[in-house]
Amino acid sequence: MAKRRIFVTEQELEALQQLLSSARSIVQRDYLDDLDQALNDAHVVSPEDKPANVVTINSEIQVRQVPSGNSKQYCLVFPRDSHIGDSRISVLSQLGSTLLGHRLGDEVSLDLPWGEKRFAIEAIRLLTEQTQKAA
């Protein structure tokens, strides 16, 4: 699996750290510990400097399940904006926190109670404020 490098704006980093602190006071999950560690090494950038080939907050991501080949598209958002019916997943969900910081072409894995699930990142599109309002 590829090492991830998280890119966030200062405002996103502050919000993520607060959300993570609140979430960890309620539940203890290894993936939240991993996210916390990754945020400690996050690269703070301006909104216009977010890389297009890295999963960030407000990225639309197409993933393919390995080895089944089933594809699904998600948008990575803050918890308040998540709605699985609209394929908007929270950055604090296991899949969302795992995808954050990975690049186009990376393969990620989730350790679930019923076994491992692997996904390949096939496409990434950063949604701008205008794109989000139109959706």
N, C-alpha and C positions, 0 to 999 in steps of 0.2 A: 504494500500500500504506500502511496506517495505521502510525503510529509506536507502538511498544509501550512499556509501562510495567510493569516486573516488580515484583511484590509477593512478598516472602519473609519468613519468620521469621528471626530471628538465627541459629538453629540450621541452617536450610536454607541460608542464605547461606554460612555457614562450610563446610558439607558440599559445596555446589556449587563453591566456590572451590578446595577441596582436590581434588575429583574432576576439575575442569577442568584444574588444574595437572598432575595425573597424566596425563590424556588427552593434553594438548598435548605432553608429553615423549615420547609414543609416536607420535602422528600430528599432522600439521599440516593443518587444514581451515579454510577461510574461515569456515564457520558457527560453529566454536568460537571464533574471534576475535570474531565478532559477539556471541556469548553473553557472552564475557569483558567486552566493552565495555558491554553492557547491564547486567551485574551490577554494574559500577562505579557505575551510576546507579540501582540497585535501591532500592525503598522497603521498609524493614524495618518489619514490622507484627507484631502479636500474632496467634496463630492465629485468634482470633475476629474479627479485623478484616480478614481476607482478603476482597477483594471477590468477590461471587458471579458477576459478569459478566466476569471476567478469568481467563485460563488461568494456573493456578498448579500447583505440585507437588500431586499427589493430586487433580487435576481430571479428571473424566470429560468428554470432549469429543466432540461429533459434528461431523464435517466432511463437506463435499460437494465432490467433485472438480469443478472448473470446466474445461471446459464439459460434461463427460460426464454430470454429475448423480449419479454413484455416491456413496453415502453410506457412511461407516464410523465406528464409535465406538471411541475409544481412552481409556485412562487414562494420564495422565502421571505417571511414577514415577522414583525414583532407579534407577540401573543395576542394583543388586543385586536389585531387585524386578521388573525388566522380564521379560516373556515374551510375545513377539509372538503366540504361539498363543492367548494369553488377551487379546490386544489391549492389553497393558500395555507402553507404549513408554518407553524411557529418555529422560530430559531431555537426555542427551548425544547422542542420535541426531539426525540432521539434521532430521527432522520434529518431534521433541520440542523441540529447542532453538529451532526457528523458531516453534512455537506459543506457547511460554512468554511471557507478558506481553501477548498479544493479547486483544482483547475480542470479545464476542459480535457477530457480523455482520462482523467484519474478514475480509479476504481475504489469505492469505499465499501466497508462492511459494517453491518449491524449485528451485534450479539444479542439475540432475542431468546426468551425462555425455551422456545421450540426449535432453536437452531440459528445458524448464521444466515443472513441475507446479504448478498452482494449486489452492488449497483455500479454501472459505468456511467459517467457523466458525458452525455452526447452533445448537448448544446447548452449555452448560457447566454442570456440576454439581460442586460441591466435595464431595469425599468426606470425611466425618468419620472419626475413629478407629473409632467404632462401625460405620459403614457398611463400612469396609475389612475389619474382622474378620468381618462377616457374609458378605462376598463369597467 
